[in-house]
Amino acid sequence: MSMAGRIARMTGTLIPAALARPFGAPAAVFFHGVETALTNPAIQSNQHTLDAFENIARLLKRDFDVLPLAALTDVRKQPGKHSRALFLMSDDGYANTLTVAADVLGSFALPWTLFVSTHHIDSGMLNPMTVARAFFLLAPEGRYDIPHLGALTLNDEREMLAGRVLPRLKNLDAARANQAVAAMQSVLDSAGISLAQRFPSEHFLSWDQIRQLDNRGVTIGAHADWHWPMHESQTADYLREQALRPKRRIEEEVGPCRAFAYPFGQRGDICRAAWEAVRDAGYAHAFTTIAGTLDAGSNDWLLPRYGLAPQEPNLAAMLPVMRANNARLRQWQSHIGT
Ligand SMILES: [Zn+2]
């Protein structure tokens, strides 16, 4: 998280919920997966612990009107009438959203939307960023030539190296990134490190499991095909495919798919051609991971969303903080072409 984000979070926790409520505005929040216990939080950084997630669900029930995504258009037409409205979402499509999260959310009767990256559902391949983090943190000490990233020496300063190199990896176009991640995967394979065995939390849902969630009332949306940024380094063809293919696969396997969430979803992860491809593919809405409230901006394909922290002791107090970011969100929306 950025320094501004950390300060915003710290400030947010100082404002009591009751005081914050008059500043309320409709918002969208998201998590990834939920696990009963985490063995390596640095690798499993997308997972909430079950205890923390139950606390979040309790607060959502107490402090907000959590609505199904179908209500979004009405809420955005009259945001002032829906100051407690909240849309809850989960990204990527981890198997534990069915085996753990769905039961918690079901017990509180909270509706939610699941955004899946369809290539990972089809193939079972792990999230490329999970593979990359695991390479830096778990591969044996040594010097490795990784395509497009050069020679990388893993020693006791490997965390610092990861901090420097992962942003470079994320900026690569998909073809080059794929080659780099495949090389990292083969280093782990040669060392006998099976991420799938060691970290079941990182397994993706199957289509059958996604249908079970759909039957339980979960809205299914798209999170691109391959879990990689849709930024300016990507070709127009790649961006079109990332918008079109998940919609087609979800509609073949589950049913209508009208919403999209961008992988990573920050300013540098989405370009103009990306949101235009999402719009042209026929999605009604698309979500970033830029904080803000849903009364901000007018672009239906660049909506703000707030990533739930591992613990959220006072989520209602975060709303004024999210709202304070709306001006920056609008500035960025107009910068990339709206
Ligand atoms: Zn994601």
Boltz pocket constraint, residues with backbone or C-beta under 6 A from the ligand:
constraints:
  - pocket:
      binder: B
      contacts: [[A, 91], [A, 92], [A, 223], [A, 227], [A, 262], [A, 263], [A, 264]]
      max_distance: 6.0
